[in-house]
């Protein structure tokens, strides 16, 4: 089932977010460099903090979500609604918000969750729709970066594709008639390995930059919480513990932090950040959803 002066106009830039250590023996704060893309009220935005801790938010003036930045930092892929929400499509645009192009045009089908291959030459995406017998289908497709040569990876049934550094696909799979398990496969759809296997809904896997861990969301313990596991499915660990829904986790480029959106008591979605072990949870943005660190 994951965005001041913004030099991201030409490349993915870094921002610095300061986290004060709770250990009283060390009063100095650590800072790490990040850029965050997210959606607020249906509009794509970029959030940044400079070295002095001053933050800034810039809209890139397009409606859409599921922003994914190409490895070279020049192009976003994202999802847009059409036909009053009956059709979803994948678009690309320059990292400054210009030159938007629609890549998929399948009417009454939901194309979402675009993800770039590690070499930046192709984009994978999820497609959902009702077939002629009114049964929901969940497929994974791949295409060239310009939208040409769209091809279904037929053996992969599911959504939320995400590439490992070595080019395999981690995704949310339909498995044993269940809607969401986390699986991994080769890019051609072979060698499928199911990393989770339970009655829960488990969605939105994202692989750490070093390829060693996967962060994901699961309702195995009740409401949706954030979990992490090794790339082989071992050492599954729950990171968040509260009574609200936590969604769309994303790794920081250095693997030390995780951001996620959470539906708080006010029933609105806000964006939080925490250490990779689940400690030091802090809200960084109000009224935001589906945030992702930009590599």
Secondary structure as GFF3:
##gff-version 3
##sequence-region A 1 295
A	DSSP	three_ten_helix	7	9	.	.	.	ID=ss1
A	DSSP	beta_strand	16	19	.	.	.	ID=ss2
A	DSSP	beta_strand	30	33	.	.	.	ID=ss3
A	DSSP	beta_strand	36	40	.	.	.	ID=ss4
A	DSSP	beta_strand	43	49	.	.	.	ID=ss5
A	DSSP	beta_strand	55	63	.	.	.	ID=ss6
A	DSSP	beta_strand	65	69	.	.	.	ID=ss7
A	DSSP	beta_strand	75	82	.	.	.	ID=ss8
A	DSSP	three_ten_helix	83	85	.	.	.	ID=ss9
A	DSSP	beta_strand	87	94	.	.	.	ID=ss10
A	DSSP	beta_strand	101	102	.	.	.	ID=ss11
A	DSSP	beta_strand	110	116	.	.	.	ID=ss12
A	DSSP	beta_strand	122	130	.	.	.	ID=ss13
A	DSSP	beta_strand	136	144	.	.	.	ID=ss14
A	DSSP	beta_strand	151	163	.	.	.	ID=ss15
A	DSSP	beta_strand	169	175	.	.	.	ID=ss16
A	DSSP	beta_strand	178	185	.	.	.	ID=ss17
A	DSSP	beta_strand	193	194	.	.	.	ID=ss18
A	DSSP	beta_strand	202	207	.	.	.	ID=ss19
A	DSSP	beta_strand	213	218	.	.	.	ID=ss20
A	DSSP	beta_strand	225	230	.	.	.	ID=ss21
A	DSSP	beta_strand	237	238	.	.	.	ID=ss22
A	DSSP	beta_strand	246	251	.	.	.	ID=ss23
A	DSSP	beta_strand	257	263	.	.	.	ID=ss24
A	DSSP	beta_strand	269	275	.	.	.	ID=ss25
A	DSSP	beta_strand	282	285	.	.	.	ID=ss26
A	DSSP	beta_strand	289	293	.	.	.	ID=ss27
###
